[in-house]
Amino acid sequence: MSTKFQIARLGAQGDGVADTPQGPLFIPFALPGETVTAARERDRGTLMAVLETSPLRVEPACRHFTECGGCALQHLEPQAYLDWKRGKIVQALKSRGLDVEVAATVPCAPHSRRRATFSVRRTEAGMLLGYNRAHSHHIIDIEECPIVEPQIEDALPMLRRLAALICHTTQAFHLTVTHTESGLDIAAQDAGKLEDKARMAISAFAIREGLARVSVDGEIVVEPKKPLVSFGEVSVAPPPGGFLQAVASAEAVMAELVCGHLKKAKKVVDLFAGAGAFALRLATKSEVHAVEGDAAALAALDRGFRFGSGLKRVVVEKRDLFRRPLTFKELAAYDGLAFDPPRAGAEDQCKQIAKSDVPLVAAVSCNPATLARDLRILVDGGYKLTSVTPVDQFLWSPHVEAVALLEKPRKRR
């Protein structure tokens, strides 16, 4: 049974929100100002019909939209969409009492995502490959994807054939596909144990299709070409399935903000450094101490530095910054600091930064809530928040990246 609802606003996940006597009702694919009918189940509704349409509603870019759970907001006019993402940052900062002008959201173009993780499962009809339906384990088999780079979208039929060779499980597994300068780098996770016959078949397939690398559960099966990405002028081979900023242009914007802020620093510490997206760019002007808990990513960063040219010294340190953050005494050696933690943020590390007198800090985050919490700690420790820039790295999703820049007068010694 469906009921009529008036949509008041967009929720944090991009759902339309109707205020009802029972509390807010979240209706995916509905927009503010619309009158809709929806079937209600507790606090969620299934959109049945749009009776009064918002002028901000546009035609979605993908035939799979509303079925596939990869995108939430293809139906929202582009400028309103960017304003909504900026609003997520504004509200998060406001909730922590932080008053700073937030820049306009840096947009993300369609067909720009160089890295995607697909869900895959073998069925009687063949290999399903796509994304899970929202709030479900049901895989929507896709024929197109307007967020990924064309090289990945064009490869979907080939990826199904490769998945059939890799699959040795009755369960769903994941295939992470990265478009590198050397070709596609494909990493399977939880696909089952490979026998020698399967390895030979995968190797022959990868060579025939011109793939850079295929790995399963972190183990390289075949690597005809070293998969390379560029961090500024430095080429790096990320580890199989390793973290990489999803969109190269977004990474470049974030790096420009970070490096511009820290350009006068002689010694910089880069925390949660990953494979070196910021550290290796910073090293063109500063000595860098790169700290990261993932040994494979750190090794890739170190190799990139050693084979790079025109860089100042880069020293790497493997360290779990959640369990053992750098202390304020250790931070005294640096006049610039960058950090880009996972979604959980860097609360304990920020408590140490707040006690330090590092004059220039750049914070990068993909989670507005934990970013605002961490910035509050730094501001309470004497830092001035000078700018916050949202970056739309996750097109048509509820997620937004941000770069925050801070300064603190250094104490005289």
Salt bridges, closest charged atoms under 4 A:
ASP15 OD2 - ARG44 NH1 3.21
ASP19 OD2 - ARG9 NH1 2.88
GLU34 OE2 - ARG57 NE 2.76
GLU41 OE2 - ARG42 NH2 3.91
GLU67 OE1 - ARG133 NH1 2.78
GLU101 OE2 - ARG86 NH2 3.25
ASP141 OD1 - ARG160 NH2 3.08
GLU144 OE2 - ARG63 NE 3.39
GLU149 OE1 - HIS179 ND1 2.45
GLU153 OE1 - HIS111 ND1 3.85
ASP185 OD2 - ARG213 NH2 2.74
GLU209 OE2 - ARG161 NH2 3.43
GLU219 OE2 - ARG199 NH1 3.11
GLU223 OE2 - ARG213 NH1 3.35
GLU223 OE1 - LYS226 NZ 3.27
GLU251 OE1 - ARG114 NH2 3.00
GLU251 OE2 - ARG281 NH1 3.21
GLU287 OE1 - ARG313 NH2 3.62
ASP302 OD2 - ARG306 NE 2.80
GLU317 OE1 - HIS289 NE2 2.95
GLU317 OE2 - ARG319 NH1 3.10
ASP320 OD2 - ARG323 NE 3.51
GLU330 OE1 - ARG319 NH2 2.93
GLU347 OE1 - ARG373 NH1 3.82
ASP357 OD1 - ARG410 NE 3.81
ASP357 OD2 - ARG413 NH2 3.69
ASP374 OD1 - ARG373 NE 2.98
ASP380 OD1 - ARG376 NH2 2.79
ASP392 OD1 - LYS85 NZ 2.73
